[in-house]
Amino acid sequence: MHASELEKLDKATRGRGRGKNGEASPPEKKKIVKSLNDVLQQVMSTAEPPCDLMADSIQRFADQPRLSFNKSSLIELGESLKVVQIMPVFVRRLTKEEISANGGKCQYELVDGERRWRACKVVHKTEIRAIILDIPNKATQFAISAIANFGREDHTPLEEAMAIRFMREEFNLSVAEIASSYAKSEVWVYQRLKLLDLVPEVQKMLMESDEYKKPLKIGIAMLLADLIKDNPDLQKKAAKHLVSHPDMTSKSADRYIQSLLEEEGIEAPARRKYKIQGPVHTRSRLNMFVNKTWDTLDSLLKVPDLTYVSLPIDDETRSSIRSNLHAMSRKLVNLAERI
């Protein structure tokens, strides 16, 4: 992603539907949206039957959240599309004013499917299968594009962060609602948003570049956002060192940042604590707990009685373990009844 593209995406996802100072626009000036799902269902109900369009008659959606594409994978995809295209792209018709502005070259704009569209152009496939949607505004178009692209290959953490910011501001979605929509944990959403606390120069280090061997690791980037949020120069200094040492672990990076703060006489800020009680995250924790506990319990029950009798522990410790197991069983029953 080039610097200009990053700035364009940042601008596109910042403060839509906001008044001065980022405050929400008055109700009479902003269309009330009942829910994102309602909007998406309404748009999908306008879908026309699939048709073949000339690839050159379609232009990319400049504000779409995904900007990074791997050329070799595009060629591979393009060759497969020459044989068969199972999944159509989604487009909207441009207005007369928009067609006039582009010189009449394009009559449609992508909503979802830019990777397939780019792949067709790379291998000189002239036609592409498409479904035309009636999109009421750019905000809805961005929302559909963001949802469609979430979790796909090469979708960068920063692109995800900017898409999440847009969804929060434009549709007033909570972190829990976003996490549920994308089948992610609330912690995951908070961590992506934290990347927006990085200065632009550091954000660019999260992208693939010829300047560095590897992009800045997301875990290390979050450390920078946590510990050096309000000192841009120091954040850039630390980031340059860390991206130049791609094999450094998160623990080593943490120690380096802490030492850098001490050298500058800066007290490290308190670590941010995240809410982790959302339904998606709770489901994940339950599954992990049940699977891990079941395997451990099953293996312990297979141990012969004689082994337990001869455990190298005193009576007091044995009694304590037994009491803890009984207490745990009562809590498990309580948990089972709540689910």
C-alpha positions in Angstrom: 0.0 0.0 0.0 1.4 3.4 -1.0 1.4 6.4 1.3 -1.3 8.1 -0.8 -3.5 5.1 -0.7 -3.2 4.8 3.1 -4.1 8.5 3.5 -7.0 8.1 1.2 -8.4 5.1 3.1 -7.9 6.9 6.4 -9.8 9.9 5.1 -12.6 7.8 3.7 -13.2 6.0 7.0 -12.9 8.9 9.3 -15.8 11.0 10.6 -18.5 10.1 8.0 -21.8 11.3 9.2 -20.2 13.6 11.7 -20.5 17.3 12.3 -17.7 19.6 13.5 -15.2 18.2 16.0 -16.4 14.7 15.1 -19.7 15.1 16.9 -22.7 13.2 15.6 -24.7 15.2 13.1 -28.2 16.4 14.2 -31.0 13.8 13.5 -32.6 16.0 10.9 -29.3 16.1 8.9 -28.5 12.4 9.2 -30.6 9.5 7.9 -31.6 7.2 10.8 -30.4 3.7 10.3 -32.3 1.1 12.3 -29.6 -1.5 12.1 -26.8 -2.5 9.8 -28.5 -5.8 9.1 -31.7 -4.0 8.0 -29.7 -1.9 5.5 -27.9 -4.9 4.1 -31.0 -7.0 3.7 -32.8 -4.1 2.0 -29.9 -3.7 -0.5 -29.6 -7.4 -1.2 -33.3 -7.5 -2.0 -32.7 -5.2 -5.0 -30.3 -7.7 -6.6 -30.9 -8.2 -10.3 -30.2 -11.6 -12.0 -26.5 -12.3 -12.8 -25.4 -11.0 -16.1 -22.1 -10.6 -18.1 -20.6 -7.2 -18.1 -17.5 -5.9 -19.8 -14.7 -5.6 -17.2 -13.7 -2.3 -18.7 -17.2 -0.9 -18.0 -16.6 -1.3 -14.3 -14.6 1.0 -12.1 -13.2 0.2 -8.6 -14.8 1.7 -5.5 -12.1 4.2 -4.4 -13.2 4.1 -0.7 -13.3 0.3 -0.4 -11.3 -0.9 2.7 -9.1 -3.4 0.9 -6.1 -1.9 -1.0 -3.5 -4.7 -0.9 -3.5 -7.4 -3.7 -0.9 -10.1 -4.5 -0.1 -10.0 -8.2 0.9 -13.7 -8.5 -2.3 -14.8 -6.8 -4.3 -12.5 -9.2 -2.8 -14.2 -12.2 -3.6 -17.6 -10.8 -7.2 -16.6 -10.0 -7.6 -15.0 -13.5 -6.6 -18.2 -15.2 -9.2 -20.1 -13.2 -11.8 -17.5 -14.0 -11.2 -18.1 -17.7 -12.5 -21.6 -17.2 -15.4 -20.9 -14.8 -16.6 -18.0 -12.6 -18.8 -19.4 -9.8 -19.0 -16.3 -7.7 -20.2 -13.1 -9.4 -19.0 -9.6 -8.5 -21.4 -7.1 -7.1 -21.7 -3.7 -8.7 -23.9 -0.6 -8.7 -25.0 1.5 -11.6 -23.3 4.9 -11.8 -25.4 8.0 -12.0 -25.4 10.1 -15.2 -23.2 12.7 -13.4 -20.7 10.0 -12.3 -20.6 8.6 -15.9 -20.0 12.1 -17.2 -17.3 12.7 -14.7 -15.3 9.6 -15.9 -15.7 10.5 -19.5 -18.3 7.8 -20.2 -15.7 5.1 -19.9 -17.4 3.2 -17.0 -21.1 2.6 -16.3 -20.7 0.6 -13.1 -18.8 0.7 -9.8 -17.7 -2.3 -7.8 -19.3 -3.1 -4.4 -17.6 -6.4 -3.8 -15.3 -8.6 -5.9 -12.4 -6.3 -6.7 -9.9 -9.2 -6.5 -11.9 -11.1 -9.2 -12.3 -8.0 -11.3 -8.5 -7.2 -11.1 -7.7 -10.9 -11.9 -9.8 -10.7 -15.1 -8.0 -7.5 -16.2 -4.6 -9.0 -15.4 -5.2 -12.0 -17.7 -7.1 -9.9 -20.3 -10.5 -11.6 -19.7 -12.9 -9.0 -21.2 -16.2 -10.1 -19.5 -17.1 -10.8 -15.9 -20.2 -12.2 -14.3 -21.9 -9.6 -12.1 -25.0 -8.9 -10.0 -26.3 -5.3 -10.0 -27.4 -3.8 -6.7 -29.3 -0.6 -5.9 -27.1 1.1 -3.4 -28.7 4.1 -1.6 -25.4 5.9 -0.6 -21.6 5.6 -0.3 -21.9 4.7 3.4 -23.9 1.6 2.6 -21.6 0.7 -0.2 -18.6 0.9 2.1 -20.3 -1.2 4.7 -21.0 -4.0 2.2 -17.5 -3.9 0.9 -16.0 -3.9 4.5 -18.2 -6.9 5.6 -17.5 -8.8 2.4 -13.7 -8.4 2.7 -13.3 -9.1 6.4 -11.0 -12.0 7.1 -10.1 -12.6 3.4 -6.5 -13.3 2.3 -4.1 -10.3 2.4 -6.6 -8.1 4.2 -4.3 -6.1 6.4 -4.9 -5.4 10.1 -4.8 -1.6 9.4 -7.5 -1.9 6.7 -9.6 -3.9 9.1 -9.1 -1.2 11.8 -10.2 1.6 9.5 -13.2 -0.4 8.4 -14.2 -1.0 12.1 -13.8 2.7 12.8 -16.2 3.5 9.9 -18.8 1.0 11.1 -18.7 2.4 14.6 -19.1 6.0 13.4 -21.5 5.6 10.5 -23.8 3.0 12.0 -23.3 3.6 15.7 -22.4 -0.1 16.2 -20.9 -1.1 19.5 -17.7 -3.2 19.8 -19.8 -6.2 20.8 -22.1 -5.8 17.7 -19.1 -5.5 15.4 -17.5 -8.6 17.0 -20.7 -10.6 16.6 -21.1 -9.4 12.9 -17.7 -10.6 12.0 -17.5 -13.7 14.2 -14.5 -12.2 16.1 -13.9 -11.5 19.8 -14.3 -8.1 21.3 -10.7 -8.2 22.3 -9.8 -8.7 18.6 -11.9 -5.6 17.7 -10.3 -3.5 20.4 -6.8 -4.6 19.3 -7.5 -3.6 15.7 -8.8 -0.2 16.8 -5.6 0.3 18.9 -3.6 0.4 15.6 -5.2 3.7 14.8 -3.3 5.2 17.7 -0.1 4.7 15.7 1.3 7.7 13.8 1.0 7.3 9.9 4.7 6.6 9.5 4.4 3.6 11.9 1.1 2.5 10.3 2.9 2.1 7.0 5.3 -0.3 8.6 2.5 -2.7 8.9 2.4 -3.1 5.1 4.7 -5.0 2.9 7.5 -2.8 1.6 10.8 -3.1 -0.1 12.2 -0.9 2.6 11.9 -3.7 5.3 12.4 -7.4 5.2 9.1 -8.0 6.9 6.2 -5.8 8.0 5.9 -4.8 11.6 4.3 -7.6 13.7 0.8 -6.7 14.8 1.5 -7.7 18.4 4.5 -5.4 18.5 2.5 -2.6 16.8 -0.1 -2.9 19.6 2.7 -2.6 22.2 3.8 0.7 20.6 0.3 2.0 20.5 -0.2 1.0 24.2 3.1 2.3 25.6 4.1 5.2 23.3 0.8 6.6 22.3 1.4 10.3 23.0 5.1 10.7 21.8 5.1 10.4 18.0 8.9 10.9 17.6 9.7 8.2 20.2 7.1 5.9 18.7 8.7 6.3 15.2 12.2 5.7 16.7 11.1 2.5 18.5 9.2 1.3 15.4 12.2 1.7 13.1 14.3 -0.4 15.5 11.7 -3.1 15.9 10.8 -3.4 12.2 14.6 -3.7 11.5 14.7 -6.7 13.8 11.8 -8.9 12.5 12.8 -11.9 14.6 12.3 -10.1 17.9 9.6 -11.6 20.1 6.8 -9.6 21.7 8.5 -10.0 25.1 11.8 -8.8 23.8 10.1 -5.8 22.1 8.3 -5.0 25.4 11.6 -4.9 27.2 13.1 -2.7 24.5 10.3 -0.2 24.7 10.4 -0.2 28.5 14.2 0.5 28.4 13.6 3.3 25.8 11.0 4.9 28.0 13.4 4.7 31.0 16.2 6.4 29.0 13.8 9.2 28.1 12.6 9.5 31.7 9.1 8.7 30.7 6.8 6.6 32.9 5.1 3.8 31.1 1.3 4.2 30.9 -1.0 1.7 32.6 -1.9 -1.1 30.3 -5.4 -0.9 28.8 -7.8 -3.6 29.9 -10.3 -4.9 27.5 -13.8 -6.1 28.0 -13.9 -9.8 27.3 -17.5 -10.7 28.2 -19.1 -10.4 24.7 -21.0 -13.4 23.3 -18.5 -14.3 20.6 -15.5 -14.2 22.9 -17.4 -16.0 25.7 -18.3 -18.8 23.1 -14.7 -19.1 22.2 -13.6 -19.4 25.8 -16.3 -22.0 26.6 -15.2 -24.1 23.7 -11.6 -23.9 24.6 -12.3 -24.6 28.3 -14.6 -27.6 27.5 -12.1 -29.2 25.0 -9.1 -28.7 27.2 -10.8 -29.8 30.4 -12.4 -32.8 28.9 -9.1 -34.1 27.5 -7.3 -33.5 30.8 -10.1 -35.0 32.9 -10.3 -38.1 30.6 -6.6 -38.7 30.9 -6.7 -38.4 34.7 -9.6 -40.8 35.0 -7.6 -43.4 33.1 -4.9 -43.3 35.8 -5.0 -46.5 38.0 -6.3 -46.1 41.5 -3.0 -47.4 42.9 -1.2 -44.4 41.4 -3.5 -42.0 43.3 -3.0 -43.9 46.5 0.7 -43.6 46.2 0.9 -39.9 45.2 3.9 -38.2 46.9 1.7 -35.7 48.8 0.8 -35.4 52.5 -2.7 -35.8 53.9 -3.4 -32.1 54.1 -2.5 -31.5 50.4 -4.6 -34.5 49.4 -7.6 -33.1 51.3 -7.1 -29.7 49.8 -7.1 -31.1 46.2 -10.2 -33.2 47.0 -12.0 -30.1 48.4 -11.0 -28.0 45.3 -12.3 -30.7 43.0 -15.7 -30.9 44.8 -15.9 -27.0 44.7 -15.1 -27.1 41.0 -17.7 -29.7 40.3 -20.4 -27.4 41.9 -19.2 -24.5 39.8 -19.4 -26.6 36.6 -22.9 -27.6 37.4 -23.8 -23.9 37.9 -22.1 -23.0 34.6 -23.9 -25.8 32.8 -27.3 -24.5 34.1 -26.6 -21.0 32.9 -25.8 -22.0 29.3 
